[in-house]
Amino acid sequence: MKKQILLLLVLFSSFSSAQTKFNEPPRWAKEAVWYQIFPERFYNGDKSNDPKAIDMEGAWPFFVPKGWTITPWTHDWYKLQPYEKALGKNFYEIVNIRRYGGDLQGVIDKLDYLKKLGITAIYLNPIFESPSLHKYDATMYHHVDNNFGPDPEGDRKMWGEEDPANPKTWKWTSADKLLLKLIKETHKRGMKIMLDGVFNHMGQTSWAFLDIKKNQQNSKFKDWFTIKKWDDPTTKENEFDWQGWVGIKDLPEVREDENGIVAGPKEYIFNSVKRWMNPNGDGNVEDGIDGWRLDVAEMVNHKFWKEFRTFVRGINPETYIVGEVWWEDWNKYKMFDARPWIAGDEFDAVMNYRYMRANKNFVLNKKEQDDSQAYKDSLTTMMKTFGDSYYAMLNLLGSHDTERLASVVINPDYKYDHSANVRDSKKYDIRKPNETERLKQKLMVALQFTQPGSVHIYNGDEAGMWGGDDPDERKPNVWQEFKYEPETTHPFNKPRPVDEVKFDNDLFKFYQKMASLRNSNKILSLGTISFTVIDNNLKIIGYTRELNNEKVYVIANNNSESNTLNLAADDFLGSKAGYKDLVSGVSIKMERNQYNIKLAPYQLVVLK
């Protein structure tokens, strides 16, 4: 018996080590169904911590108007509030002053909703202290934003009792403790949690930058940022100047040398990272986060990311590390070749916006639409380029940085993430999707859930939300329990349809169905894939997923018309007596040595 137990332990140890090789992504990431949460707009679970004017000091546009108040969650998005009207400005000039009060309690309150949807991992946009609505301008990395926790004033007092440069003095604020509770509750439901690390730059309100601003060359932190010019105290002018991310002074860039981020900020970053990965320092990482999404990662030296991986994987070998490596040349619509970042010594994956572009070109484009062969070639090339890493790629159809999927469907011929809102393109359509457009959205989702790559949902897409690029993709989330004002207002006072805003139960159930299929059929996440162009003219594509000698067959009808396929046995499907569509539940039998498959417009079937 002892020998059997020992053998089992050895086998388990071997299996575990195989799952945690330094140069490979964790298996759980390949199987994950991610749900991205933009906290300030997700759910207000605690109105007592809603932001006040003081909490916005230092955030664009650097003023809080008289009469400012929290914006009602269910209001007409483009309709100006009384204090906004008094400013005499248009919607896009003032929308960043708005706050809605989303917080971590709101995330906790909705964990069961996410579990019901089929989510296995959540990714939070930045949650560290910051005056902005988006939190990409961190004041500090070692504390959660005080308005995300239950005691904003108490947390603020605790900050003043610390030396932020000395981790031994760091306290656990109420917001910090609520994050630990969120981690615990997430893990209790069998889900993972990933935080957003914004380490290329901080905000103007960061404690180190404020010290530099005050003490100039005498600051202990003078080497933390790239200072272009110090203030000359003998003149009336303030000559102090620094380098901001892509020239934006609100976001002072952390200084780098030939080895990446310099020693001071690097030590602070690493201490903060460890705090959230192993909160009580006991080596048991169950109470810590499971992954890092790294903002504008291509702007930080590769050497730093190599050290980062070594440090992070040393704390938890099962950590998932994903970088935002995106536009190499936005004007030329050219994305980075991500291979240098995913060679096994930096990231496990990148945010795969290439995937969205390929699917958009096939399913949605009207003027320059790819046919089935071009779609096959596009995905096959992408998968060959990234190799085994592709299975852990974060395959997106939308995010906080792009127009929502539903609005891409409505406005198909805009280049992805290019002038995709009515501020930049006056003809951009801001309406709600119609029935046919919802079918196209479902096809996009069905393709995503039945192909390799880590699945990603941006919060609210499953509820039917629509909206163009920033800021319109950041509307407050739509929930079943709320009654929303219809959208009747155009930001430039042009005619528009009256659009009812409510939770789309039918769409939710579709997302839920696809998540259930993926979660219960490992073949859809881990299996190999081979494409077959079934009918190029009708834009019908097929692909076979295979794992451990098991196969499933996927067929997508990317067409506005119904089509009936007459597939001979051994022609794509093989020669089984029959199959069942796992999406609709319809059975298909072989008759006279062929299969007759009826496909509705934009329908995808998964045959097993």
N, C-alpha and C positions, 0 to 999 in steps of 0.2 A: 504493500500500500504506500509506504514511504517513497519507494522508487517511482511509483506512478505519480505521486504528488510532485516529486522532484522533476520528473519529465515534463509535467504540465507547466511547472514554473519556468523551466528552460524554454519550452515552446512559447509561452506567453512573453518571456523576456525577448526572445528572438523576434516575435511578431511586433512587439512594442518598438524595438529598436529599428525595425524595418519601416515602421510608420513615422519615425522621427529623424530620419537622416538629415544632416545639416543642409545638404544641397537640394532637398526636395520639399515641396509644399506638404502640409499635413493632409491626410486623406479626407478628413472631415470637410476641408475647404472645397474639395472637388465635388462633394455631395451637397453643399450648402445651398439653401434657398435664402438669399439675403433680403433684408428689408431695411432700406435707408431711411433714417429719421432726421428731419431738420427740426431740432427740438423746440425752437421758439414758435413754430407754426404747427406743431403736431397735436398737442392736447394740453389744455390748461387744467391740471389736476389740483392746483392749490392757488386760489386767487389772492391769498394773503401775501404771496411773495411777488406779485406783479411788479414790473419795473416802475421806478419813479424817475423824475427828471435827473436826479443826481446820478443814477445808474447809467445814464446815457452820455455823461460828460466825456468828451474826447472822441466821440464817434461821429462819423460823417452824417449829416452836413454841418456838424459842430454848433448847432443851436437847438434849443427846445422852445418852441413858440408858446406864447401865452395861451392858456386854456387847454394845453396838451393833455390828453388822457389816453388810456388804453383803448384801442380800437375794438369795437364789438366783433366777436368771433364770426357771427353769421351775417354780417352786412354785405351789401353789394360791393364787390371788390373795387371797382373804379369810382364809386361814389365818394366824394370828398366829405369828410367830417367837418363840423362847424369851424373848428380851429384851423383846418386846412384851407377852407374857403377864404378865411380872413387873410391868408398869406398872399392871395392873388397869383398863385403859381399853378402850373399844371400838375397832373397826377405824378408824372415821373420825376419831377423836381423835388417832391416832398415825401414820396412813399417810404423812403428809408428812415423817416422819423417815426413811423408806426411801430408799435409793439402790441402783441396779442396775448402774451402771458404764458405761452407753452413752457413746460418745465419737466423735470425728471419724474415728479409724481404722476404727471400725465402719461409718461412712458410706462411706468409701473402699472397704472390703471388699465392700460391697453395691452398688456402682455398676453392675456387670455385671448383677446381678439386676434393677435398675431399668431398665437398657437393654433387657433381655429382655422386661420387662413392657410396654415401649412408652413409657416416661417421656421427656419432652423437656426438662423443667425441674424443679429441686428447690427447695423452700422450706424453710429451716431455721428452726425456732423459735429464740429467742435463744441465742447461743453466747458472749456476752461474759462476762467474769469476774463471778461472783455466787455467794453461798453456798447458794442455793436449788436445788431440783430443776428449776424451770421457767425460771429466769434472767430473769424480768421485773423483778428488783430489782438492776440492774447496779451493780457496784462501780466499773466503768470501761467505756468504749466502745472504747478503743484496744488492748485485749488480749483474746484468746480465753481462755475459762476454762481454768485450768491443769490441771484434771482431764479436759479433752478432748484434751490433748496428751500427749506421751511423757515429759515431765520436770517434774512438778508442783513439786518443791522448787526446781529450778533456775530455773523461771519466777518463782517467788515471790521469789527473791533478786534477779532482774533488775528486778522492779518497784521494789524498794528503792533501786536505783541511778539511778532516773529522777526528774525533776520532772514529774509528770503534767500540769501546766499548760503545759509547754513541749514542743511536738512535736519540737523539735530534739534532745531527750534521749531520746525514745522508742526502745526497742530492739525487736528481733524475737525473741520468745520461741519456745520449741519448739512451743507450741500455735499461735502465730501462723503459723509456717512450715508447720505441718501443714494449716492452713486454706488457705494458698497452694497446697499440693500438691493438696488437694481441689478447689480451683478449676481447677487445671491438668488434673487427671484428669477432671473433669466436662466441661470444654470439649473435651478430647480425644475424648470419646464423643459430641460433638455436642449436649450438653445445656447448659442455662443454670442459673444458681444465684442465689437471692435470699436475703438476710438479713433478719432481723426487727429493726427499729429501734424501741427503746422510749425515746422522747425526751421524753415528757410528765413522766416521773418517773424517779428512780433508787432505789437501795436505801439503807438506813441505813448500810451499810458503804462507801458511795461515798467516795472520797478527799476530795472537796470538802465533803461533809456532815460527815465526821469532823473535818475541820479547823474547821468552824463550831462543832461541838459542843464542841471543846476550847478554842477561842480566842474564841468568842462574837462580840461586836461588833468585836473586833480581827482577826477572820479576813479574809484577802484575798478570801474567797469568800462573805462575808456576804450579798451580794445575789443569790446563785445560787438560793436557795430562798425560799419564802414563810414567813418566820418570824413567828409570832403573838406570841411573848413571849420575851424573853431571860432567862437565869438571873440572879437577884439574888445576888451573892456574899456579901451580908451576912446571908443567911438559911440555915437548915439545908436547906430544901427546894430541889429543883431545879425552877425554874419554866419552864425552857426548853420551848417548844412550837412546833410547826410544822404546816403544812398537808400532809396526806397525800392521795394519790389516793383519791377517794370516802371520805375519812375514815380510811383505813388508814395508820397511822403508819409501818409498815414501808416505805412507798413515798413518801418525801418528794417533793412536786411541785416541778419546776423552775419558777422564777419567771417570770412574764410581765408585760409592760406592754401598752400599746395596739397595739404592733407585733408582739406575740408573745413568744417566748422571748427573755429579755434578753441583752445582748451577751456576757457571760462564758461562760455555758453554750452559747450559740449558736456561738461561735467554737470551743469544744471539740468540739461535735457535728459541725460542718462539717469540722474537721481530721480527726476520726475517720472520717467518711464518706469523705473523699478517700483516706484510708489504705487502705481496703478496695476502693475502686473503681480506684485507680491505684497499686498497692503500691510500685513502684519509681520512681514519679514521672517516667517517661519519656514520658508522653502516650499510650503504647500501652496500651489498656485491656483487652487480651486476658487479662492476668494478674489482672484484677479481677472483682468480682461484677457481675451483670447486672440486679439489681433490689433494691428495698427494699419490704418490707411494714411499714407504720407503725402501731404499736399505739395504741389509744384515740385515734385521730387527731382525732376530733371535739372533743376537749378542748383542743386547741392552736389558737391564733388562726390564721385563714385567711392573714393576712399572712406569718406564718412559713412556711407551706407554699408560698406563692408564691415566696418567696426560696429555699426548699429546692429546688423544681423547677428554678429558674433555675441554681442552683449545680450540682445533680446532672446535669442535661442538658448543662451546660457541660463536664462531665468526659466524659460518654458520652451522646451523643444517642439511643442505642438503649436506654437504661435504662427499665425498667418500674417504675412507682411505684404501689403499691396501698395504700389506707388501710383500716384497720378502722373503718368507720363503720356502726354497728349499731343498738343499741337507743336510741331517743329516750325512750321511756317503757316500761320493762320490765314494770311492773305492768299497764299497759294493752295490752301486746302490740303496741306501736307502734314500727316501725322508722323510722329517719331517711329523709327524702328526700335521697338522696346527690347530687343534681344540683349543688349549690353547690361540691362538692369535685371534680367531674369535668367542669368547664367548659373544660378545656384548659390551665389555668394552675396547677393543683395536682397532682391525681392522674390517672393513666390509668384507674383502676378502683377499686372497693371490693370487700371480701369480700362476695359477694352471698348473704347468708343468706336474702334474700327468695326466691331461686330454690329453695332447699331447702323453704321453707315452702309454696310453690306446688305443688311435686311431692308433698310429704307430704299436702297436702289432697286431692290427686287420687288418688294410688295407695294411700295407707296408712290415712288416717282411716276410722273406722267410723261414729262417731256423727254427725260433721258432714263428710261426704265431698263434695267437688266432683264434679259430673258433667263430661262432656267439654266441654260448652259453657262452663262456669265455668272450667275449666282453660285452654281456649283464650283466654278473655277475660283471665284473670289474666296469662298470659305475654305476650299481645299488648300489654296495657297497660304491662307492665314494659318491654318492648322499645321501645315508642313513647316512654316516659318518658326512657329513657337514650339513645335514638338510636344513632348509630354507636358510641358508647362501649360499648354492650352487648356487642359482639364481643370486647372485652378484659376484661369483667367476670370476676372470679374466682368461678365458679359452684361452690359447695360443697354437699356432702351430709353433711358432718360435719367436725369439727376437734378440736383439743385443748381447746376451750372448750365443747363440746356433747357430748351423748350420741352414741355411734357409730350409724352408719346401721343396722346389724343390730339394735341395741336399739330404735331408733325403729320398725322394722318390728314387733318383738315387742310394743311398748307404743305403739300407734298414736294413742291419744286423749289423750296428754299434750301440752300446748302445747310447741312446740319450745323447748328450752333453759329450761324452766320446771319445777323440782322433779323433774327426770327422773333420779332415782336413789333407791335404797332408803333412804338416809339421810333424805331429805326427804319421801319418799312410801313408806310402809311396804308398799303393795301393788305397788310397781314390780317387774316381773318380771326377774330377773337371769339367767335361763337362756339356753341356746344356741338359735339359731333352728332351726325345723323345716324340712322340705323345701319346703313351700308358702311359708314366709316367705323362704327363699332365692330363690325365684322372684320374689317381690316386690322383693327387693333388686336382683336382676338387671335387672328392668324399670326401676327408678329409675336404675340406672347406664346402661342402654341409652338412655334418654331424654336423660340428661346428655351422652353422647358423640355424639349425633346432632343436638343443637341448638346454636345459636350461644352463644358465651361460652367463656372459657378454662376448660378442664376441670381439676378439682382432686380428688385422692385423698388422704385422710388415711392415714398409714402404718398398715398392718395390716388395713385394710378389705378389701383384695384377698385377704388370707390367711384371711379368715373371722372376724376378731376381733369380739367384742361387748363391751358395757359401757355403763353409764349415764353421766350427766354427771360432771364433775370430782369425784373423782379416777379414776373407774372407766374412763374412756376413755383413761387413761394407763398401762394395763398394759404390761409389757414385751412387745415385739413377738414374734409367733409365727413361727418359722422351721422349714423342712423338716428341718434337720439335728438338731433338738433333740427330746427326748422330754419332754413336759410332764406334770406331775401333773394328774389330772382336777380340775375344780372341784367340790368336795363341800361346802364350807363356806359358810354364810350369815353375813353380818356381825352379825346379831342372833340367831344360833343358832336360826333357824326351819328347818322342813323345806324341802328343795330337791332337784331332780333331780341325779343325778351326770352331769356334762357332760364329755365327752372334749374335750381341748384339743389340736388338731393343725392343721397347715397344710392349708387347703382347696384342693387342687389343681384341682378342678373350677371353683371360683369364680375362682381365679387365672387359669385359661385363658380364662374369660369376659371378665374385665377385659382380659387380653392381646389377645383377639380384637377387642374394641371399640376399644382403643387403636390397634391395627393398622389397623382400618377408617378411623378418623379421620385417622391420620397419612398414609395412602395415598390419601385422598380429600379434597382441599382444600375441596371443596364442602360438607363437613360442618362445617368451621370458618369458612369465608369466605362461603359462599353465603347468599342471601336465604332467608327462610322464610315460608311461608303455611300456615295451619292449616285443616283441614277436619274438621268433626264428622261422622264416618261413621255412628255409631250412639250416640246420647246415652244410651239406656236400657241398652245393653250396655257403656257406657263405652269405646267404641272411638274413638280419635282418630287422625287422619292429618295429615301435613304434608309439604309439598313443599320441597325445598332446590334452589336454582338458582344456577348460576355459569357465566358465559360460554356461555350457551345450552345448558348441560348440566343435566339434572334427575335427582334421585333422589327416591323416594317412601318415606316412612316410615309404617308403620301399627303402632299399639300396641293390644293387647287387654288392657285393664285389667280383667280378669274372671277369676273362679275356674273358669270353664267354658270348654271349647273352643268356638270359633265358626268357621263357614264363611261367608265373605263372597262374595257374587255381585255383582261390580261391573261394570256395563256399560261398554263402551269409551267413552272420552271423559268418563267420570264419575270424576273424580279422577286416574286413572292414565293417561289418554290412550289412544292406539290402536296401540301397538307390538305386534308379533307375540308378544312374551313378555318376561319379566323374570326376573332372578335375585336371590334373597335373599342379600345379601352376608354376612349373619350365619350362616345355616344352610347355604348353598350350594344350596338347593332352587330349581329352575326353575319358573316359572309361565307357562303358555301361554294365549293368548287362544283361546277356543273358543266358537263361535256368538256372536261379538261381545261376549263377556264374560270376565271373569277370575274363577276360583274359587280363593279363597285360604283355606287352612285355618290357623287360628291356635290354638295351644295356650294353656292358661291363662297369663296374664301374659307372653305372647310379644310381641316387637317384631321386625318385619321391615324391612329396608332394601332396597328394590327398585330395581334399575338395569338 
